[in-house]
Amino acid sequence: MRSLIDILELDVKEIKELIDKANDIIANPAKYSEKCKGKKLATLFFEPSTRTRLSFEAAMYELGGNV
């Protein structure tokens, strides 16, 4: 997938695909538990947000990646 800066860069089909993928992750967490193994997540925000940062970090750890 390409880099995403703004949700407006996505068309309706791409948004539906993201929602479908999110629903599949929720329904089958074990299937995705190592999807990000060996990968690192970098979060860049214009404004500091502890809640957002921690939710992104938690998601990456659940997918087997690092922050």
N, C-alpha and C positions, 0 to 999 in steps of 0.2 A: 504494500500500500504506500502511496505517496505521503509526503508530509502534509499535515493539515493545520492551518492557522485559523481558519474561520469556517463555521458550519455552512455558511452561504456558498462555499466552494463546492459543496456536494449537491448532486441532483437527487430527486426523489428516490430513484432506484438505489443509489448508494446509501442513502439514509436507511431505507428498508433493509438492505443487506447488513448494515451495522446493527440494527435492532434485532434482526434474526440471529446474528452471531452472538450478541449479548444474551439473548434468550437461551441459545444452545449452551453457552458457558454456564449460565445459571442452572440449567437442567442437568448438565453433565460435567461437573467441576473436575472430576478425576481425569477426564479426557484432555483437559487443558492444563493440568497441574505442572507440566514440564515444558510448555510451549515456548517459554521465554528463557529456558535454561541457557546460560552462557551469554545472555544479553543484558545490557544495562539501560536503565531508564533515566533520562534527563528531563526534568520539568522546569520550564522557563515561564514565569508569570510576570505580568506587568505590576501586579499588586501582591503583597505577601498575603497568603491565606494558609494558615496551619491546617485547617480542616481539609482543604483541597489537596495540599501536599501529602498529608498523611493518607488520604484515600487513594491517591495515585500510587504511593509507595506500597500500601497494603495490597493493592491489586497486582502490582508487579511481583511482589514476594509470593502471592498465591499462584502465580503463573510460573514460578520457578526462577525468576530473574533476580537482578540486583539493582540497587539504587545507589 
